[in-house]
Amino acid sequence: MSVVSLFDRDPASQRLFADHIRQRREDCDRVLNALGLDAVLIHSGRPTLRAFDDTAPPFRAHGHFAAWVPSPFTPDCLLVLRPGRTPQLWFCQPSDFWHQAPEPPAAWWADSFDLQVIDSPQAWEDCFSVQRAGAVIGEAGHLAHLGSGLDLNPPALLQQLDQMRTAKTPWEQACLAAANRTAATAHQAAAQAFFAGSSELDIHLAYLGAARLADEELAYHSIVALNEHAAVLHYQYRDQRPPQALRSFLLDAGASHFGYASDITRTWAYSDQTEFAALIEAMDRLQQELCSAVRVGASFVDLHLQTHRGVAAILHQAGLVKVAVDEQLDAGLTRAFFPHGLGHYLGVQVHDVAGQVAADGSALPPPPEHPFLRLTRRLAEHEVVTIEPGLYFIPMLLEPLRHGPYSDQINWTAIDHLMPCGGIRIEDNVVVTAGEPVNLTRRAFAGVA
């Protein structure tokens, strides 16, 4: 049974979606009225051919469209939002013998729109070529036929729409939870494949099989990293043969549910009787402490700095760095072991919007010494974030320490022994609530709906 048919039979889910659209309409009406706009047109996007080729990468709708319409793989649709009116959706279902046409909109979500099914984008292009006092969101090359009466991607509008998306409605939270459940099942299958001695490619195939998703339906390109490959933060390959000796496995992989993403990372040691396994346990404890600190009003920058303090303590307790915690932080030693940010917003985009701006649109850049931190705001209710501390043994980052003033206070023998394990990352997806945070990922692994 398809996901759509399940929702057709679930009145509670249908009500959640209708309430989601109702909330978004109220928010959008306020924004359009404040900016003096009669309408905003949001294009789902269009497949773009690779340069000097006649094929295109797999299509995924723009985030601003997918946040309204649960059909994230349908190109050349147009959503029209006007204050006080039912959203209008021009749903493109072309007649084409080269490709399968998109499934028609399901009643459970189509009823929230004034639906127009068309067979070509020319239908909405002709209709809106003389639109005035409006804005359009999309790529300029795909919207050239709409004339000069529409403001393309106005920054003030985009900022307000981005801010709307930071708070996730109950429908969106339900989709994120479902994506976590799918990914948790697939992570468990991938772990079994690792312990069975599989290659990176075979582990990936086990993940896809358990998730019941094709590659292009995943939330992002999965990181399937054995041994030292785990030290490459965005490792992009999948070896077809397993290494001669299995030491470690890092899997950063998610799923997608009506366009909403899960983003989960787990790390395993092949033997649980190693120093690396002990480090995984210590990092897991730190990660859970950080997840518990996801509260309304918490500064994500402060949580990131708390992570560095935790990493420093683990390095010191494990005998890898003899320098005291405060001195490690003052000297920036932990940045060689934990070079990325603690996490980011999560939604229809894996790295969701508005992470480095305040609610009023003013810039909130990351601290200069932590340039890769994607989220710099104070947390608010109904936001969903990833919490993903890491501890890595990356040769190019450790080499300056090997020749620096603290070299004699670092246990290079132990670090060189751990280097073939690559590194550790543990990542959960957490909802900010008025009370205790809700860890969607741990609930999914525990089988809690």
C-alpha positions in Angstrom: 0.0 0.0 0.0 1.4 3.4 -0.9 1.9 6.2 1.6 -0.7 8.2 -0.2 -3.4 5.5 0.1 -2.6 5.3 3.8 -3.3 9.0 4.2 -6.5 8.7 2.2 -7.8 6.3 4.9 -6.5 8.4 7.9 -8.8 11.3 8.8 -6.5 12.4 11.6 -3.6 12.9 9.2 -5.9 14.7 6.7 -7.0 17.1 9.5 -3.3 17.7 10.4 -2.6 18.7 6.8 -5.7 20.9 6.5 -4.7 22.6 9.8 -1.1 23.0 8.4 -2.4 24.9 5.4 -4.8 27.0 7.5 -1.9 28.1 9.7 0.4 28.8 6.7 -2.4 30.8 5.1 -2.8 33.0 8.2 0.9 33.6 8.4 1.3 34.3 4.7 -1.7 36.7 4.6 0.0 38.8 7.3 3.2 38.8 5.4 1.6 39.8 2.0 -0.5 42.5 3.6 2.5 44.0 5.4 4.5 44.1 2.2 1.6 45.4 0.1 1.6 42.4 -2.3 -1.6 41.2 -4.0 -0.1 37.8 -4.7 3.0 35.6 -4.5 3.6 32.9 -7.1 5.8 30.0 -6.1 7.2 27.7 -8.8 8.1 24.1 -7.9 11.1 24.2 -10.3 12.1 22.5 -13.5 14.7 19.8 -14.3 17.8 21.4 -15.7 20.0 19.5 -18.1 23.6 19.0 -17.2 26.0 21.1 -19.3 26.7 19.6 -22.7 24.4 16.7 -22.0 20.7 15.7 -22.5 20.1 14.3 -19.0 19.2 16.1 -15.8 19.8 15.3 -12.1 16.9 13.9 -10.2 14.3 16.6 -9.6 13.2 18.0 -6.3 10.9 20.9 -5.8 12.1 24.2 -4.3 11.7 24.3 -0.5 9.2 27.2 -0.5 6.9 25.1 -2.7 7.4 21.8 -0.9 6.5 23.5 2.4 3.0 23.9 1.1 2.4 21.1 -1.4 3.2 17.4 -0.4 4.3 16.5 -4.0 8.1 17.2 -3.9 9.0 15.5 -7.1 6.6 17.2 -9.5 8.1 19.9 -11.7 6.5 22.9 -13.4 3.7 23.4 -10.9 2.8 26.9 -9.7 1.3 27.8 -6.3 -0.5 31.1 -6.1 -1.1 32.7 -2.7 -3.4 35.7 -2.3 -4.6 37.3 1.0 -7.9 35.9 2.1 -8.2 33.4 -0.7 -7.8 29.6 -1.0 -4.4 28.8 -2.3 -4.5 28.1 -6.1 -2.4 25.2 -7.4 -1.6 24.8 -11.1 -0.6 21.1 -11.1 1.3 20.1 -14.2 0.6 16.6 -15.5 2.1 16.6 -19.0 1.1 14.2 -21.8 4.5 12.6 -22.5 5.4 9.2 -23.8 9.0 9.6 -22.8 8.3 9.9 -19.0 5.7 8.8 -16.6 3.3 11.6 -15.7 3.0 12.5 -12.0 0.2 10.8 -10.1 -2.9 13.1 -9.8 -3.2 15.0 -6.5 -4.7 12.9 -3.8 -8.0 14.1 -2.3 -6.6 14.3 1.3 -4.4 17.2 0.3 -5.9 18.5 -2.9 -9.0 19.6 -1.1 -7.0 22.4 0.6 -6.3 24.0 -2.8 -8.1 25.6 -5.7 -6.8 23.0 -8.0 -6.1 23.4 -11.8 -4.7 20.4 -13.5 -2.8 21.3 -16.7 -0.7 19.5 -19.2 1.9 22.3 -19.8 3.4 25.2 -17.9 2.2 27.5 -20.7 -1.3 27.5 -19.0 0.0 29.4 -16.0 2.5 31.3 -17.9 -0.2 32.8 -20.1 -2.5 33.5 -17.1 0.0 35.4 -15.1 1.9 37.3 -17.8 0.3 40.5 -16.8 0.1 40.0 -13.0 0.8 43.3 -11.1 1.8 44.1 -7.5 3.0 40.6 -6.9 6.1 38.5 -6.4 7.3 35.3 -7.9 9.7 32.8 -6.3 11.8 30.5 -8.4 14.6 30.5 -10.9 14.7 33.4 -13.4 15.3 31.3 -16.4 12.1 29.3 -15.7 9.9 32.3 -15.2 10.9 34.6 -18.1 7.4 34.4 -19.7 5.7 36.0 -16.7 6.7 39.5 -17.9 7.9 42.4 -15.8 5.0 42.9 -13.5 6.3 40.5 -10.9 9.2 41.0 -8.5 11.5 38.0 -8.7 12.6 36.6 -5.3 12.3 39.9 -3.3 14.6 39.6 -0.3 12.1 41.1 2.2 9.5 38.5 1.2 12.0 35.6 1.2 13.1 36.6 4.7 9.6 36.6 6.0 8.7 33.2 4.4 11.9 31.7 5.7 11.0 32.9 9.2 7.5 31.3 8.8 9.2 27.9 8.1 11.3 27.9 11.3 8.4 26.9 13.4 7.1 23.5 12.3 3.3 22.8 12.4 2.0 19.5 13.9 1.7 18.2 10.3 5.4 18.9 9.6 6.5 17.4 12.9 4.5 14.3 12.0 6.3 14.1 8.6 9.7 14.5 10.2 8.9 11.8 12.7 7.8 9.4 9.9 11.1 10.2 8.1 13.0 9.3 11.3 11.2 6.0 11.6 12.0 5.0 8.1 15.7 6.0 8.5 16.0 4.3 11.9 14.9 1.0 10.4 17.3 1.4 7.5 20.2 2.3 9.9 19.6 -0.9 11.8 19.8 -2.9 8.5 23.0 -1.1 7.5 24.6 -1.9 10.9 23.8 -5.6 10.4 25.4 -5.5 7.0 28.5 -3.8 8.5 28.9 -6.5 11.2 28.4 -9.1 8.5 31.5 -7.8 6.7 29.8 -6.0 3.8 31.4 -3.3 1.6 30.2 0.3 1.6 28.2 -0.3 -1.6 26.5 -3.4 -0.1 25.8 -1.5 3.1 24.2 1.3 1.1 22.0 -1.2 -0.8 20.9 -2.8 2.5 19.9 0.7 3.7 17.9 1.4 0.5 16.2 -2.0 0.8 15.2 -1.5 4.4 14.0 2.1 3.7 12.1 1.0 0.6 13.3 4.2 -1.1 15.3 4.8 -4.3 18.5 6.9 -4.1 16.7 10.0 -5.5 14.0 9.7 -2.8 16.5 10.0 0.0 16.8 13.3 1.8 20.5 13.6 0.7 23.4 11.6 -0.6 24.2 9.1 2.2 27.6 9.0 3.8 28.6 5.4 4.1 32.1 5.4 5.5 34.2 2.4 6.7 37.4 2.9 8.7 39.5 6.0 7.8 36.8 7.2 5.4 34.8 8.4 8.4 37.4 11.1 8.7 36.1 12.7 5.5 33.2 14.7 6.7 31.2 14.5 3.5 32.7 11.3 2.1 31.0 10.7 -1.2 32.1 7.3 -2.5 31.1 3.7 -1.8 33.8 1.1 -2.2 32.6 -2.1 -3.9 34.9 -4.3 -1.8 35.2 -4.4 2.0 38.5 -3.4 3.5 40.9 -6.2 4.7 40.3 -5.2 8.3 37.0 -3.8 9.5 37.5 -1.3 12.3 34.7 1.3 12.2 31.6 2.4 10.4 30.0 5.9 10.2 26.6 6.2 8.5 25.1 9.6 7.9 21.8 8.9 6.1 18.2 10.0 6.2 14.9 9.5 4.5 12.1 11.7 3.1 8.4 11.8 3.9 6.3 14.0 1.6 9.5 16.1 1.2 10.4 16.4 4.9 13.8 15.1 5.8 15.4 13.1 8.6 19.1 13.5 9.1 20.7 10.8 11.3 24.2 9.7 11.9 25.5 6.7 13.9 29.0 5.3 14.4 29.9 1.7 15.3 33.1 0.0 16.3 33.6 -3.5 14.8 34.8 -4.7 18.2 33.3 -3.3 21.4 36.5 -4.0 23.3 38.6 -1.2 21.8 39.6 2.3 22.7 37.5 3.5 19.8 34.4 1.8 21.1 34.9 3.6 24.5 35.1 6.9 22.7 31.8 6.2 20.9 30.2 5.6 24.3 31.6 8.8 25.7 30.4 10.8 22.6 27.0 9.2 22.9 26.7 10.4 26.5 27.8 13.9 25.5 25.3 13.9 22.6 22.4 13.0 24.9 23.4 15.8 27.3 23.3 18.3 24.4 19.9 16.9 23.2 18.5 17.5 26.7 19.7 21.1 26.6 17.6 21.9 23.5 15.2 24.3 25.2 13.2 27.4 24.3 15.6 30.4 24.6 18.8 28.4 24.5 21.5 29.9 22.4 22.7 27.4 19.8 26.1 29.1 19.8 26.4 28.4 23.5 25.4 24.8 22.8 28.1 24.6 20.2 30.7 25.9 22.7 29.4 23.5 25.3 30.1 20.7 22.8 33.7 21.8 22.4 34.0 21.7 26.2 32.6 18.2 26.2 35.0 17.1 23.5 37.9 18.5 25.4 36.9 16.6 28.5 36.7 13.3 26.5 40.1 13.9 25.0 41.6 14.6 28.4 39.8 11.7 30.1 40.9 9.3 27.4 44.5 10.3 27.7 44.7 11.6 24.2 45.4 15.3 25.2 47.1 16.0 28.5 46.1 19.7 28.4 43.4 20.7 30.9 40.0 21.5 29.4 40.0 25.3 29.8 43.4 25.5 28.3 42.4 23.3 25.4 39.5 25.6 24.6 41.7 28.8 24.9 44.3 27.3 22.5 41.6 26.1 20.1 42.9 22.5 20.2 39.4 20.9 20.0 38.8 22.5 16.6 41.2 20.0 15.1 39.1 17.2 16.5 35.7 18.7 16.0 35.8 21.1 13.0 32.1 21.4 12.0 29.1 22.9 13.7 26.8 21.3 16.2 23.8 21.2 13.9 21.2 23.0 11.9 17.5 23.5 11.3 15.7 20.6 9.7 12.6 20.6 7.5 11.8 20.3 3.8 15.4 21.2 3.3 18.0 19.2 5.2 19.9 22.3 6.0 16.7 24.3 6.5 16.4 28.1 6.0 17.0 31.1 8.4 19.7 29.5 10.6 22.0 32.6 10.6 19.5 35.4 10.8 17.3 36.8 13.6 13.6 36.8 13.4 13.7 40.4 12.2 16.1 39.4 9.3 19.2 40.9 10.8 22.4 38.8 10.3 23.7 36.5 13.0 27.0 35.3 11.6 28.8 32.5 13.4 31.8 33.3 15.6 34.9 33.8 13.5 36.6 30.8 15.1 33.6 28.5 14.3 32.8 29.5 10.7 31.0 26.2 9.9 28.2 26.6 12.5 25.0 26.7 10.4 22.6 27.8 13.3 23.3 30.8 15.4 19.9 31.7 16.8 18.2 31.2 20.1 15.9 28.3 19.9 12.1 28.8 19.8 9.1 26.5 20.3 8.3 24.1 17.5 11.6 24.4 15.8 13.4 21.2 14.8 17.2 20.9 14.9 19.9 18.4 14.5 22.4 17.7 17.3 25.5 16.1 15.8 28.7 16.4 17.8 31.8 14.7 16.4 35.3 13.6 17.2 37.6 12.9 14.3 41.2 11.9 13.5 41.8 14.0 10.3 45.4 14.0 9.3 45.4 17.4 7.6 43.9 19.0 10.8 46.1 17.2 13.3 49.4 17.8 11.4 49.7 21.4 12.6 49.2 20.2 16.2 51.9 17.6 15.7 54.4 20.4 15.1 52.8 23.1 17.3 53.6 24.2 20.9 51.3 21.6 22.5 52.8 18.6 20.5 54.5 17.1 23.6 51.2 17.1 25.5 49.3 15.1 22.9 49.5 11.3 23.0 50.5 10.7 19.3 51.0 7.0 19.8 47.3 6.6 20.8 46.1 9.0 18.1 48.0 7.2 15.4 46.5 4.0 16.6 43.0 5.5 16.3 43.6 7.2 13.0 42.5 4.2 10.9 39.1 4.4 12.6 38.4 7.8 11.0 36.1 9.4 13.5 32.8 9.5 15.3 29.6 11.5 14.7 26.3 10.9 16.4 23.2 12.9 15.2 19.6 13.1 16.3 16.7 15.2 15.2 15.1 17.1 18.1 11.9 19.2 18.4 12.0 22.3 20.7 8.9 22.3 22.9 7.7 24.4 25.8 8.9 21.6 28.1 11.1 18.6 27.6 12.6 18.3 24.1 11.3 15.6 21.9 14.0 13.5 20.3 12.4 12.1 17.2 15.4 9.9 16.4 15.7 8.1 19.7 12.0 7.6 19.7 12.2 6.1 16.2 15.0 3.7 17.2 13.0 2.7 20.3 10.0 1.9 18.2 7.9 4.7 19.7 5.3 6.2 17.3 
